[in-house]
Amino acid sequence: MKDDQYSLLKEKIKSNDFNSVFVLVDENTDKYCLEIFINKSQIENYKKIVIKSGEENKNIDTCVNIWKELNSQKADRKSLIINLGGGVLTDIGGFVASTYLRGIEFINVPTTLLGMVDAAHGGKTGIDFLSLKNQIGVFSMPMDVILDSVYLKTLSKEEYLNGYAEIFKHSFLTDSRDLNFNSLIKLDFFNDVDFIINKYSDIKNEIVKIDKYESNSRKVLNLGHTIGHALESYSYLSNSLDELKHGEAIIVGLITELYISNKLNNYPLDTVDRLKEVSLKYFSRISLKDSDLKGIYDLMIFDKKNDKGSVNFVLLDKSGKPIIDQKVDNDIFIEAFAYYSQ
Ligand SMILES: NC(=O)c1ccc[n+]([C@@H]2O[C@H](COP(=O)([O-])OP(=O)(O)OC[C@H]3O[C@@H](n4cnc5c(N)ncnc54)[C@H](O)[C@@H]3O)[C@@H](O)[C@H]2O)c1
């Protein structure tokens, strides 16, 4: 990762002549990342805003607190917010910036692997509402994204691996011969991380460039997310499961949606088997009862890709050939979970 990103950042801040610069952190990135960021960027006279970490705080109350803070610190239209944190923080910070005074500039500095390869890019900002994932939000592009794997040194192994669900997803979207996936799983997840961040963030950015507002082709990035998001929301709403991290839920979504792709589109089952085998080395299998499956299915109704009351999936014809807006019956949904559970 290049340190000249920081000189360019400093230059950008200077040339835009911002009236004030805010750095948004959570209690972990405050402790582990802020000093590194300030030392590297040499930004002076910034104001710090600290929020509580965790998906359970990705809500309107956190936004209200930040808006109040910006207001009391006299942030104006020529203020800048630098979001230093994981996907939860960049989603909230981007949303707050895009709505404060009808929109001020923001820069994302992701500090989790998931943020570096996915969440910090592409301009989807937002918060959860009534425990439903990302129900309120706007599309708004960050002015810049700084990628620096130095921040990952303090990330727990569990949070680190969480990023892999989205990396696997990107690998399936791009390559008809599965070279990406097959070579990816041979890499050392920790030592080859710079290569992985560059390659897989580029894949996301290329897809976003063609369809910024997800009117069509960008929907492919939702592979694994119809089931994954519903499962994640369900884990927060129900008492029968522990709360799942985003990556933990998406890996289940990916395995089950690839299995459904096999059933509906003849997607190769051996690739789904390999994904399941590799994933289960890193993510423990979640045990789900029939009543859980019903709860998850009911939540899929709220998926943002739906229209006219039916649940729309992104599935694969083959790797690198996604199909958007495919309908899936409840029977196949249940069968996919039976496959995941065995
Ligand atoms: N906007 C998008 O396009 C997009 C894409 C994918 C995911 N997301 C969202 O991203 C979120 C998940 O992001 P995440 O997995 O990064 O979670 P997160 O932001 O909650 O970070 C995980 C944990 O790691 C801590 N942390 C962050 N950086 C650290 C560091 N360097 N050292 C030590 N601790 C650190 C955080 O405080 C938090 O406790 C979900 O809400 C998901 O919906 C958004």
The ligand as an SDF file (V2000), in Angstrom:
LIG
                    3D

 44 48  0  0  0  0  0  0  0  0999 V2000
  -21.7040    0.1230    2.0000 N   0  0  0  0  0  0  0  0  0  0  0  0
  -21.4190   -1.0230    1.4590 C   0  0  0  0  0  0  0  0  0  0  0  0
  -21.2910   -1.1460    0.2370 O   0  0  0  0  0  0  0  0  0  0  0  0
  -21.2020   -2.2200    2.3310 C   0  0  0  0  0  0  0  0  0  0  0  0
  -20.6880   -3.4030    1.7880 C   0  0  0  0  0  0  0  0  0  0  0  0
  -20.4550   -4.4830    2.6370 C   0  0  0  0  0  0  0  0  0  0  0  0
  -20.7510   -4.3690    3.9950 C   0  0  0  0  0  0  0  0  0  0  0  0
  -21.2680   -3.2060    4.4820 N   0  0  0  0  0  0  0  0  0  0  0  0
  -21.5750   -3.0740    5.9180 C   0  0  0  0  0  0  0  0  0  0  0  0
  -20.3670   -3.1890    6.6540 O   0  0  0  0  0  0  0  0  0  0  0  0
  -20.7110   -3.5760    7.9780 C   0  0  0  0  0  0  0  0  0  0  0  0
  -19.7070   -4.6080    8.4750 C   0  0  0  0  0  0  0  0  0  0  0  0
  -18.4300   -4.0080    8.4820 O   0  0  0  0  0  0  0  0  0  0  0  0
  -17.2200   -4.5810    9.3470 P   0  0  0  0  0  0  0  0  0  0  0  0
  -17.1950   -6.0520    9.2720 O   0  0  0  0  0  0  0  0  0  0  0  0
  -16.0340   -3.8040    8.9400 O   0  0  0  0  0  0  0  0  0  0  0  0
  -17.6890   -4.2900   10.8560 O   0  0  0  0  0  0  0  0  0  0  0  0
  -17.4030   -3.1460   11.9270 P   0  0  0  0  0  0  0  0  0  0  0  0
  -17.3050   -1.8060   11.3290 O   0  0  0  0  0  0  0  0  0  0  0  0
  -18.4190   -3.3650   12.9880 O   0  0  0  0  0  0  0  0  0  0  0  0
  -15.9560   -3.5350   12.5180 O   0  0  0  0  0  0  0  0  0  0  0  0
  -15.8070   -4.7320   13.2210 C   0  0  0  0  0  0  0  0  0  0  0  0
  -15.2070   -4.5100   14.6340 C   0  0  0  0  0  0  0  0  0  0  0  0
  -13.8140   -4.2550   14.4890 O   0  0  0  0  0  0  0  0  0  0  0  0
  -13.4610   -3.0580   15.1960 C   0  0  0  0  0  0  0  0  0  0  0  0
  -12.3310   -2.4900   14.4690 N   0  0  0  0  0  0  0  0  0  0  0  0
  -12.3720   -1.8450   13.2730 C   0  0  0  0  0  0  0  0  0  0  0  0
  -11.1300   -1.6170   12.8410 N   0  0  0  0  0  0  0  0  0  0  0  0
  -10.2880   -2.1160   13.7770 C   0  0  0  0  0  0  0  0  0  0  0  0
   -8.8720   -2.2110   13.8570 C   0  0  0  0  0  0  0  0  0  0  0  0
   -8.0930   -1.7920   12.8590 N   0  0  0  0  0  0  0  0  0  0  0  0
   -8.3340   -2.7700   14.9570 N   0  0  0  0  0  0  0  0  0  0  0  0
   -9.1380   -3.2730   15.9400 C   0  0  0  0  0  0  0  0  0  0  0  0
  -10.4710   -3.2340   15.9090 N   0  0  0  0  0  0  0  0  0  0  0  0
  -11.0360   -2.6600   14.8160 C   0  0  0  0  0  0  0  0  0  0  0  0
  -14.7180   -2.2340   15.1950 C   0  0  0  0  0  0  0  0  0  0  0  0
  -14.7060   -1.2940   16.2390 O   0  0  0  0  0  0  0  0  0  0  0  0
  -15.7730   -3.3200   15.3840 C   0  0  0  0  0  0  0  0  0  0  0  0
  -15.8650   -3.6580   16.7450 O   0  0  0  0  0  0  0  0  0  0  0  0
  -22.1400   -4.0880    7.9570 C   0  0  0  0  0  0  0  0  0  0  0  0
  -22.9790   -3.1570    8.5860 O   0  0  0  0  0  0  0  0  0  0  0  0
  -22.4550   -4.1500    6.4780 C   0  0  0  0  0  0  0  0  0  0  0  0
  -23.8170   -3.9340    6.2170 O   0  0  0  0  0  0  0  0  0  0  0  0
  -21.4780   -2.1480    3.6920 C   0  0  0  0  0  0  0  0  0  0  0  0
  1  2  1  0
  2  3  2  0
  2  4  1  0
  4  5  1  0
  4 44  2  0
  5  6  2  0
  6  7  1  0
  7  8  2  0
  8  9  1  0
  8 44  1  0
  9 10  1  0
  9 42  1  0
 10 11  1  0
 11 12  1  0
 11 40  1  0
 12 13  1  0
 13 14  1  0
 14 15  2  0
 14 16  1  0
 14 17  1  0
 17 18  1  0
 18 19  2  0
 18 20  1  0
 18 21  1  0
 21 22  1  0
 22 23  1  0
 23 24  1  0
 23 38  1  0
 24 25  1  0
 25 26  1  0
 25 36  1  0
 26 27  1  0
 26 35  1  0
 27 28  2  0
 28 29  1  0
 29 30  1  0
 29 35  2  0
 30 31  1  0
 30 32  2  0
 32 33  1  0
 33 34  2  0
 34 35  1  0
 36 37  1  0
 36 38  1  0
 38 39  1  0
 40 41  1  0
 40 42  1  0
 42 43  1  0
M  CHG  2   8   1  16  -1
M  END
$$$$
